[in-house]
Amino acid sequence: MNNISCRVRDLCGRIKQETSAAEIALWWLTRGLLISCAFMNKGEAVFFLAVFALTFIADALKAAFPRLELSARLQSFICVLALVSTVAGLGFGVLKSYPDYDLFIQLVGGIFSGALGYYIAMALRTPKNKNESLFVTFFTLCFSGTVTIFRKLTEFFSDFLLGTNLCHVEFVEDNHWLYQVFGFAMSPYEQRPLLDTDEDFIFSIIGGVLSAAVVYLKFRLKSKEFFVHKKTELTALFKNALPRLREKIALEIKKVKEDTGIFDRLFWWCVRAAMLYAFIEWDNRPEATLMLANLIGTFAITLVHLVFPRESVLSKVSYKTQSLITVIVFLGSYGGNYCEIYYIVPRFDLFLHFVSGVLCVLAGYYIALTLVKLRSRKDSLLISLFALAFSCFIMPAWEVSEFIGDFIWGTSNQGFYWGPTEESFFFKVFGHGIGNTQLYYLFDTVYDVLLAMVTTVITFVLLYIMLEYRRKKSTLPEKDKVTC
């Protein structure tokens, strides 16, 4: 009991120290408006109360884990998001009057979600780490995608179970901005109910990129010699370019042999040869362009290493990440599309997303190890969270790529033709909801995300346990002591 009261007093003291009276007033104004909206909109009361509970999540984390040293300002960002999206958009009906307001919400949500990731990374970062700026920047971007995924899943289940219309599943008219900007291409009519979901993903990613850019500039501009360094880097890049490129290639061949085994490299080139053959055979088909893009993706880490200077931390990302990328591309692009396993085995797409959750977490883990060292319990949690956030960011990015492919080439990667039956697993678990049949067009996307989320979270937990085990076996002293 004394420990709890000690933590509460410490929490109240930190809140007063880190925030202003105006911010605290904003918190309680937001909470009061959410309660009022719950009473005024009884059909959506559960959703408003759930958001009300989320406005306490930062305080709860600070009280439960004082060693994390989370900034109390996190709470302000959460409350602003709740005001802009839930209170104004739903409670006051701005979304009904101005449908395009939803795009503004997603953009602001992406920016503020990135800000949340920034504060979390700053609370967990290793002090005086030379790669701190890049790590926090990437964490900001990836965390924005994590919040986006959780928000879209919340919207879907709120629509399905409570009868709300947060996903805006409807057949849009021909005057939609996407058609005005890009034309109709080969977009199937059945794809239109997916527009709102993919719009949300696109604008949230844009918001996350903006947040990450601001964070990176904030770090770099701290140095008075920022522009001098940039000039020096550009001069060095173009000076003696050809000899430097030959030297770089020789070093990369050596690093490939250090990071991977003969089976890894043999697997890479077998996959590349198979995909090149598929691209040539598909020369007259619209999917050939997508196959070529995936083939280039199997060289992703190699291209990163060659483009960035040898001194850059990005040129030190392990080639093991390339093996993980190649597995995902091979299963999806070559196996699923070219070999038509998607059609032969209807559940293969679900299996692919199930596996991708594990592989993306591992890829995020290797990238995180390049940027930070494992020294303390904070680092174990930080690396694990980065891997989780990286996997969650890949999910909306992947769905957007599928949407664009369907829009341009008329394919059905997002499964908008698919409708669940009475015997499907979804109905057995969740029932029929409110019976909104237009939600069926989102089922494949939600299935994909849910399965990837399950394996992502499981892998995240196992990864954290493994890192903690390694840390305890090391001889480094533990510096994270809880004091009150």
C-alpha positions in Angstrom: 0.0 0.0 0.0 2.8 2.4 0.9 4.5 1.6 -2.5 1.2 2.5 -4.3 0.8 5.8 -2.5 4.5 6.6 -3.1 4.0 6.0 -6.9 0.9 8.2 -6.9 2.7 11.1 -5.1 5.6 10.7 -7.5 3.2 10.7 -10.5 1.4 13.9 -9.4 4.7 15.6 -8.8 6.0 14.7 -12.2 2.8 15.9 -13.9 3.0 19.3 -12.2 6.6 19.6 -13.1 6.3 18.5 -16.8 3.0 20.2 -17.8 1.2 23.5 -17.4 -2.2 24.3 -15.9 -3.6 24.8 -19.4 -2.6 21.2 -20.4 -4.2 19.7 -17.3 -7.4 21.8 -18.0 -7.3 20.4 -21.6 -7.2 16.8 -20.2 -10.3 17.2 -18.1 -12.2 19.2 -20.7 -11.6 16.4 -23.1 -12.8 13.8 -20.6 -15.9 15.8 -19.7 -16.8 16.2 -23.4 -16.4 12.4 -24.0 -18.7 11.6 -21.1 -21.2 14.1 -22.4 -21.0 12.6 -25.9 -21.6 9.2 -24.4 -24.8 10.4 -22.8 -26.0 12.2 -26.0 -25.2 9.3 -28.3 -26.3 6.2 -26.4 -25.9 4.0 -29.5 -22.2 4.8 -29.6 -21.8 5.2 -25.8 -19.4 2.2 -25.5 -17.1 3.7 -28.1 -17.0 7.1 -26.4 -16.3 5.5 -23.0 -13.5 3.4 -24.5 -11.8 6.6 -25.8 -12.4 8.2 -22.3 -10.5 5.3 -20.8 -7.7 5.8 -23.3 -7.1 9.3 -22.0 -5.8 7.8 -18.8 -3.4 5.3 -20.5 -0.3 7.6 -20.2 -0.9 8.2 -16.5 -1.5 4.5 -16.0 1.8 3.6 -17.7 3.7 6.2 -15.8 2.4 4.9 -12.5 2.9 1.3 -13.3 6.4 1.7 -14.9 8.2 4.7 -13.3 11.5 3.5 -14.7 10.3 4.3 -18.2 10.3 8.0 -17.4 7.5 8.8 -19.9 6.8 12.5 -20.4 3.4 13.6 -19.0 3.0 15.5 -22.3 2.0 12.2 -23.8 -1.4 12.7 -22.2 -1.8 16.0 -24.0 -1.3 14.5 -27.5 -3.8 11.7 -26.7 -6.4 14.3 -25.6 -5.9 16.4 -28.7 -6.4 13.4 -30.9 -9.6 12.5 -28.9 -10.9 16.1 -29.3 -10.2 16.3 -33.1 -11.4 12.8 -34.0 -13.9 11.5 -31.5 -15.5 14.6 -29.9 -15.6 16.9 -32.9 -15.9 14.3 -35.7 -18.5 12.0 -34.1 -19.9 13.8 -31.0 -20.5 17.1 -32.8 -21.2 15.5 -36.2 -18.5 17.3 -38.2 -17.9 14.1 -40.1 -21.5 14.0 -41.3 -21.4 17.7 -42.4 -17.9 17.6 -44.0 -16.9 14.0 -45.1 -13.5 15.2 -46.1 -12.8 16.1 -42.5 -11.9 12.4 -42.0 -8.8 12.9 -44.2 -7.8 15.8 -42.0 -8.3 13.6 -38.9 -6.0 10.9 -40.4 -3.3 13.4 -41.3 -3.4 14.9 -37.8 -3.6 11.5 -36.2 -0.5 10.4 -38.1 1.4 13.5 -37.0 0.4 13.2 -33.3 0.9 9.4 -33.3 4.4 10.0 -34.4 4.8 12.5 -31.6 3.7 9.9 -29.1 6.3 7.5 -30.6 9.0 10.3 -30.2 8.3 10.8 -26.5 8.3 7.0 -25.9 11.6 6.6 -27.7 13.1 9.5 -25.8 12.1 8.0 -22.5 13.7 4.6 -23.4 16.7 5.7 -25.4 20.3 4.9 -24.5 21.9 8.2 -23.5 24.7 9.6 -25.7 24.1 7.0 -28.4 25.7 8.2 -31.6 22.8 6.7 -33.6 20.2 8.2 -31.4 18.8 10.6 -34.1 18.2 7.9 -36.7 16.7 5.4 -34.2 14.3 7.9 -32.7 13.3 9.1 -36.2 12.5 5.5 -37.4 10.7 4.7 -34.2 8.6 7.9 -34.6 7.6 6.8 -38.1 6.9 3.1 -37.2 5.0 4.0 -34.1 2.6 6.1 -36.1 1.8 3.1 -38.2 1.2 1.1 -35.1 -1.4 3.5 -33.8 -3.0 3.6 -37.3 -3.5 -0.2 -37.3 -5.0 -0.3 -33.8 -7.3 2.6 -34.7 -8.6 1.0 -37.9 -9.3 -2.3 -36.1 -11.2 -0.4 -33.4 -13.2 1.4 -36.1 -14.1 -1.9 -37.9 -15.2 -3.7 -34.7 -17.2 -0.7 -33.6 -19.0 -0.7 -36.9 -19.5 -4.5 -36.8 -20.6 -4.8 -33.2 -22.1 -1.4 -32.3 -23.6 -0.3 -35.6 -21.4 2.9 -36.0 -20.1 4.0 -39.4 -16.5 4.9 -38.6 -15.1 2.9 -41.6 -17.5 4.8 -44.0 -18.1 1.6 -46.0 -20.0 2.8 -49.0 -20.0 2.8 -52.8 -18.5 6.3 -53.5 -19.5 8.4 -56.5 -17.4 9.1 -59.6 -16.5 12.6 -58.2 -14.3 11.1 -55.5 -10.9 12.9 -55.4 -8.9 9.7 -56.1 -10.7 9.3 -59.4 -10.4 12.9 -60.3 -6.6 12.9 -59.7 -5.6 9.4 -61.0 -8.5 8.5 -63.3 -10.4 5.3 -63.1 -7.5 3.1 -64.3 -8.8 -0.5 -64.0 -10.3 0.0 -60.6 -13.2 -2.6 -60.1 -16.5 -1.2 -58.8 -16.3 -3.5 -55.8 -13.1 -1.8 -54.7 -14.9 1.4 -53.8 -16.0 0.5 -50.3 -12.3 0.1 -49.5 -11.4 3.6 -50.4 -11.9 5.2 -47.0 -9.8 2.6 -45.3 -6.9 3.0 -47.7 -7.3 6.7 -47.7 -6.8 6.6 -43.9 -3.7 4.4 -44.3 -2.2 6.8 -46.9 -2.8 10.0 -44.9 -1.7 8.4 -41.6 1.5 7.4 -43.3 2.0 10.9 -44.6 1.4 12.3 -41.1 4.0 9.8 -39.7 6.5 10.8 -42.3 6.1 14.5 -41.5 6.6 13.7 -37.8 9.7 11.7 -38.5 11.1 14.5 -40.7 10.6 17.1 -37.9 12.2 14.8 -35.3 15.2 14.2 -37.6 15.7 17.9 -38.2 15.4 18.6 -34.5 18.3 16.3 -33.8 20.5 17.5 -36.7 19.9 21.2 -36.2 21.2 21.0 -32.7 24.7 20.7 -34.3 26.0 24.2 -35.3 27.9 22.5 -38.1 24.9 20.8 -39.6 25.1 22.5 -43.0 28.9 22.2 -43.1 28.6 18.4 -42.5 26.1 18.2 -45.3 28.3 20.1 -47.7 31.2 17.8 -46.8 29.2 14.7 -47.3 28.0 15.8 -50.7 31.5 16.7 -51.8 32.9 13.4 -50.6 30.1 11.5 -52.4 30.9 12.9 -55.9 34.7 13.0 -55.5 36.4 9.9 -56.9 33.0 8.2 -57.3 34.1 5.2 -59.4 37.0 4.1 -57.2 34.9 4.5 -54.1 32.1 2.4 -55.8 34.5 -0.4 -56.5 35.9 -0.4 -53.0 32.3 -0.3 -51.7 31.3 -3.3 -53.7 34.3 -5.3 -52.5 33.5 -4.4 -48.9 29.8 -5.4 -49.4 30.8 -8.8 -50.8 32.9 -9.3 -47.7 30.0 -8.2 -45.4 27.5 -10.5 -47.2 29.8 -13.5 -46.4 30.1 -12.4 -42.8 26.4 -11.9 -42.2 25.0 -14.9 -44.1 25.7 -18.5 -45.0 25.9 -20.2 -48.4 22.3 -21.4 -48.1 21.1 -17.8 -47.6 22.9 -16.6 -50.7 21.8 -19.6 -52.8 18.2 -19.0 -51.8 18.4 -15.3 -52.8 19.6 -16.1 -56.3 17.2 -19.0 -56.9 14.3 -16.7 -56.0 15.6 -13.9 -58.2 16.1 -16.2 -61.1 12.6 -17.6 -60.7 11.0 -14.1 -60.4 13.0 -12.9 -63.5 11.6 -15.9 -65.5 8.1 -15.0 -64.3 8.6 -11.4 -65.3 9.7 -12.3 -68.8 6.9 -14.8 -69.2 4.3 -12.2 -68.0 5.7 -9.5 -70.3 2.3 -8.7 -71.8 0.4 -8.9 -68.5 -0.3 -6.0 -66.2 1.0 -7.9 -63.2 4.5 -8.0 -64.7 5.3 -4.6 -63.4 4.4 -5.7 -59.8 6.6 -8.8 -60.3 9.5 -6.5 -61.3 9.0 -4.3 -58.3 9.1 -7.3 -56.0 12.2 -8.6 -57.8 13.9 -5.3 -57.0 12.8 -5.6 -53.4 15.0 -8.7 -53.1 17.9 -6.3 -53.5 16.6 -3.8 -50.9 19.3 -4.1 -48.3 22.1 -4.3 -51.0 20.8 -1.1 -52.5 20.7 0.6 -49.1 24.3 -0.4 -48.4 25.5 0.8 -51.8 23.6 4.2 -51.7 24.6 5.3 -48.2 28.2 6.0 -47.4 30.3 3.4 -45.6 30.3 5.5 -42.5 26.5 5.7 -42.4 24.8 3.4 -39.8 22.3 2.4 -42.5 25.1 0.7 -44.4 25.6 -1.6 -41.5 22.1 -3.2 -41.4 22.6 -7.0 -41.3 22.1 -8.9 -44.5 20.0 -11.4 -42.5 17.2 -8.8 -43.1 17.5 -9.5 -46.8 16.7 -13.1 -46.3 13.6 -12.3 -44.4 12.4 -9.9 -47.1 13.2 -12.5 -49.8 11.0 -15.1 -48.0 8.0 -12.7 -47.8 8.4 -11.7 -51.5 8.9 -15.2 -52.7 5.8 -16.6 -50.9 3.5 -13.7 -51.9 4.6 -12.6 -55.3 6.0 -15.7 -56.9 4.2 -18.5 -55.0 0.9 -16.7 -54.5 0.5 -14.9 -57.8 2.7 -16.6 -60.4 2.1 -20.1 -59.2 -1.5 -19.2 -58.4 -1.4 -20.8 -54.9 -3.8 -18.0 -53.8 -6.5 -19.7 -56.0 -5.4 -23.3 -55.4 -5.2 -22.9 -51.6 -7.8 -20.2 -50.6 -6.3 -19.9 -47.1 -2.8 -19.4 -48.3 -3.2 -15.6 -48.1 -4.0 -15.9 -44.4 -1.0 -18.1 -43.9 1.2 -15.6 -45.6 0.1 -12.7 -43.3 0.4 -15.0 -40.3 4.0 -15.7 -41.2 4.8 -12.1 -42.2 4.1 -10.9 -38.7 7.0 -13.0 -37.4 9.3 -12.2 -40.3 8.7 -8.4 -40.0 9.3 -8.4 -36.3 12.6 -10.2 -36.8 13.5 -7.7 -39.6 12.8 -4.8 -37.2 14.9 -6.5 -34.6 18.0 -6.7 -36.9 17.5 -3.0 -37.9 17.2 -2.0 -34.2 20.4 -3.9 -33.3 22.2 -1.9 -35.9 21.2 1.4 -34.2 21.4 0.6 -30.5 23.3 -1.7 -28.2 21.7 -4.0 -25.6 22.9 -2.7 -22.3 19.9 -2.5 -19.9 16.3 -3.5 -19.3 15.3 -0.3 -21.0 17.2 -1.3 -24.1 15.5 -4.7 -24.1 12.1 -3.1 -24.1 13.2 -0.4 -26.6 14.5 -2.9 -29.2 11.4 -5.1 -28.8 9.1 -2.1 -29.2 10.9 -1.0 -32.3 10.5 -4.5 -33.8 6.8 -4.4 -32.9 6.3 -0.9 -34.4 8.3 -1.8 -37.5 6.0 -4.8 -38.2 2.9 -2.7 -37.5 4.1 0.0 -39.9 4.6 -2.6 -42.7 0.9 -3.6 -42.4 -0.7 -0.4 -43.6 2.1 0.1 -46.1 1.4 -3.4 -47.5 -2.3 -2.8 -47.7 -1.8 0.4 -49.5 0.5 -1.3 -52.1 -2.2 -4.0 -52.6 -4.8 -1.3 -53.1 -2.7 0.6 -55.6 -2.0 -2.6 -57.5 -5.8 -3.4 -57.6 -6.6 0.1 -58.7 -4.0 0.2 -61.5 -4.1 -3.3 -62.8 -7.6 -4.5 -61.8 -6.4 -7.4 -59.7 -8.1 -8.5 -56.4 -5.2 -8.5 -53.9 -7.4 -7.0 -51.2 -10.0 -9.7 -51.6 -13.0 -7.3 -52.1 -14.8 -10.1 -54.0 -14.7 -12.3 -50.9 -17.7 -12.7 -48.7 -17.7 -14.9 -45.5 -20.2 -17.7 -45.1 -22.1 -18.9 -42.1 -19.4 -21.5 -41.4 -16.5 -19.0 -41.5 -14.3 -18.6 -38.5 -15.1 -14.9 -38.2 -18.9 -15.4 -37.7 -18.3 -18.3 -35.3 -16.2 -16.0 -33.1 -17.9 -12.6 -33.4 -21.4 -13.4 -34.6 -23.2 -11.5 -37.3 -22.8 -8.0 -35.7 -25.4 -5.6 -37.0 -25.6 -7.3 -40.4 -24.1 -4.5 -42.5 -23.2 -6.5 -45.6 -21.0 -3.7 -47.0 -18.6 -4.5 -44.2 -17.9 -7.8 -46.0 -15.7 -5.8 -48.4 -13.3 -5.1 -45.5 -13.3 -8.6 -44.1 -10.2 -9.7 -46.1 -8.2 -6.7 -45.1 -9.2 -7.0 -41.4 -8.4 -10.8 -41.5 -5.0 -10.0 -42.9 -4.2 -7.4 -40.3 -5.6 -9.4 -37.4 -3.5 -12.5 -38.2 -0.4 -10.4 -38.7 -1.1 -8.6 -35.4 -1.4 -11.9 -33.5 1.9 -13.2 -34.6 3.5 -9.8 -34.3 2.5 -9.5 -30.6 3.5 -13.1 -29.8 6.9 -12.6 -31.5 7.3 -9.3 -29.7 6.8 -11.0 -26.3 9.1 -13.8 -27.1 11.8 -11.4 -28.4 11.6 -9.3 -25.2 12.0 -12.5 -23.1 15.0 -13.6 -25.1 16.7 -10.1 -24.9 16.1 -10.0 -21.1 17.6 -13.5 -20.8 20.7 -12.4 -22.8 21.0 -9.2 -20.8 20.9 -11.1 -17.5 23.6 -13.5 -18.7 25.9 -10.5 -19.6 28.3 -8.9 -17.1 27.0 -5.4 -17.6 25.6 -3.9 -14.4 21.9 -3.1 -14.2 21.4 0.7 -13.9 17.6 0.8 -13.9 16.7 0.9 -10.2 13.2 2.0 -9.1 13.3 4.7 -6.5 10.6 6.7 -4.8 
